[in-house]
Amino acid sequence: MLPKKLAPMLFGLLLSGIMSLLVSGISTWRAAGLGPGFAATWAGAWLMAWPVAFPAVLLAAPLARRAVERLVRGR
């Protein structure tokens, strides 16, 4: 079991992995179609996207959290 203090980083890792997998899959499908080699092309796109998505999620999460707090405060 991991320490609870790592929960936000683990959440970001999983969220960025799932979202980059979905977005790269849709983008690959739109750009290259579902022909031969689709899975390999998708995997390559995902492996390039995830290392960008993970720090982006870690940086964006506090900003998004603050924006949500301001939008729902007092309602």
Helices and strands as residue ranges (DSSP letters): G 4-6, H 7-32, H 38-72
